[in-house]
Amino acid sequence: MIEDVREEIREIDEQIIKLITMRRKLAEKILEAKLMDKIKINDEEQKKTVLKRVEREARENNLDENAIIEIFQILIEMNTKRQYELLGKTEN
């Protein structure tokens, strides 16, 4: 029984990793759009929008809002760092 549940968790973990990879690839596309539209890589307004959205979704799904915000802050940071890497720069 416990091994079956652990296997399900392992499968979900694999899906989460795949989704993070997909999100990172989209961040690479976003960089192209930011460069064309002359938008800063570190877009604070977009960050606020994303964090508000996931906070609301966490609340609607009865999840710890603070934990979800922390997770997404990490994801946003990873994508921002990747965009700077693609430009061959370090974060400003």
C-alpha positions in Angstrom: 0.0 0.0 0.0 2.6 2.6 1.0 4.8 1.7 -1.9 1.9 2.2 -4.3 1.3 5.7 -2.9 5.1 6.5 -3.0 5.1 5.4 -6.6 2.2 7.8 -7.4 4.2 10.6 -5.6 7.3 9.7 -7.6 5.3 10.0 -10.9 3.9 13.4 -9.8 7.4 14.6 -8.9 8.5 13.6 -12.4 5.6 15.6 -13.9 6.5 18.6 -11.8 10.1 18.5 -13.1 8.8 18.3 -16.6 6.5 21.3 -16.1 9.3 23.3 -14.6 11.4 22.5 -17.6 8.5 23.6 -19.9 8.2 26.8 -17.9 11.9 27.5 -18.2 11.7 27.0 -22.0 8.9 29.6 -22.2 11.0 32.0 -20.2 13.5 31.8 -23.0 10.8 32.8 -25.5 9.7 35.6 -23.2 13.2 37.0 -23.3 13.0 37.4 -27.0 9.7 39.3 -26.6 11.2 41.4 -23.8 14.1 42.4 -26.0 11.8 43.3 -28.9 9.5 45.3 -26.7 12.3 46.8 -24.7 11.0 45.5 -21.4 13.4 44.9 -18.5 14.2 41.3 -17.7 13.4 41.8 -14.1 9.7 42.8 -14.6 8.4 43.6 -11.2 4.8 44.3 -12.4 4.6 40.9 -14.0 6.1 39.2 -10.9 3.4 40.8 -8.8 0.7 39.7 -11.2 1.9 36.1 -11.1 2.2 36.0 -7.4 -1.3 37.5 -6.9 -2.7 34.9 -9.3 -1.0 31.9 -7.6 -1.9 33.2 -4.2 -5.6 33.3 -5.2 -5.3 29.8 -6.8 -3.7 28.4 -3.7 -6.5 29.8 -1.6 -9.1 28.4 -3.9 -7.4 25.0 -3.6 -7.0 25.1 0.2 -3.2 25.2 0.0 -0.8 27.2 2.1 -0.7 30.5 0.3 2.7 31.5 1.7 4.3 28.2 0.7 2.9 28.5 -2.9 4.2 32.1 -3.1 7.6 30.9 -2.0 7.6 28.2 -4.7 6.7 30.6 -7.4 9.2 33.2 -6.2 11.9 30.5 -6.7 10.5 29.6 -10.2 10.4 33.3 -11.2 14.0 33.7 -9.9 15.1 30.7 -11.9 13.6 32.0 -15.1 15.0 35.5 -14.5 18.5 34.1 -13.9 18.1 32.0 -17.1 17.2 35.1 -19.1 20.3 36.9 -17.8 22.4 33.8 -18.6 21.1 33.8 -22.2 22.3 37.4 -22.5 25.6 36.5 -21.1 25.1 38.8 -18.2 24.7 38.6 -14.4 21.6 40.0 -12.7 21.6 43.8 -12.2 
